[in-house]
Amino acid sequence: MPKLSKLLPAKLRSKMGMDAAIIPVVRLEGAIMSGGSALRQNLNLAGCASRLKRAFEMKEAPCVAIIVNSPGGSPVQSRLIYQRIRDLATEHDKKVHVFVEDAAASGGYMIACAGDQITADPSSIIGSIGVVSSGFGFVGAINKLGVERRVHTAGLNKSVLDPFLPEKAQDIKRLKELQLEIHGVFIDLVKASRSDKLVEDKSMFTGMFWTAGPAKDMGLIDGIGDLRGTLRGFYGEKTKLKLVEAKKGLLGRSASMGISGLGIPVMDANLGHQIADGLLSTAEERALWGRIGL
């Protein structure tokens, strides 16, 4: 016959200190971009959906812990991840604790807003609630090289913001309109998820970012601390953490590095493309971290 304590709900047993709470932990790390390759995996919904699902399906867990460490990136992928976390939390009736490492900035903060509780390290970077679009103009360069740019379109706006053509006022105006629309979605999400916790000031939605102390004063986060200590404070000193990792393929995690992980290179027609794509993603991620001084 089972012990009386076993007849109680798992969450209640954990709160009463009868059992050691086992809490699944999911790491969401890096620049938020769609796609990826065998050489580099970006942070996006496709890459983390199965880990999130497995974490929330742990029936005995009183909550799910999510580590966020991202400078931002795609607003679409950021919102998709946010929404998936909230949907799973509702479906499985679990609280979500988010813990910020180096940064939860821009899209990274959007994901962090999926937490019922957001905790950050004192030196974490928080915020950057804004939208940015950047690129390069090569008009002067191709003129110096004597290169003639030829563009043929069906549709007057198909060459909008072409980096090899001079900028047009109407193109910039249209880009600003799009940015304001996306910024509005971001602001609404923050206000809805943080509700009465926010202490708004004029700089909150300007794209500015802060360390954890000022961010807490503004209501952008709930507490300052670390994952283990905070969760033990909520669920008892016996609390144990279980990292939910991506499932390994048939050849293991090192399969992309060579046959059976033995270092024997696997050459295919896409290798050059994967290397180029990986280098480009690295440069884009470096630029995102650079915007917040990291």
Secondary structure, DSSP 4 states (H G I P E B T S, - for coil): ---GGGGS-HHHHHHTTSS--EEEEEEEES-B-S-B-SS-B-BSHHHHHHHHHHHHT-TT-SEEEEEEEE--B-HHHHHHHHHHHHHHHHHHT-EEEEEEEEEEETHHHHHHTT-SEEEE-TT-EEE--S--------HHHHHHHTPPP----SSTTTTTT-TTS---HHHHHHHHHHHHHHHHHHHHHHHHHHGGG----TTTTTT-EE-HHHHHHTTS-SEES-HHHHHHHHH-TT-EEEE--PPP-TT-GGGGGSGGGSS-----TTHHHHHHHHHHHHHHHHHHHHHTT-
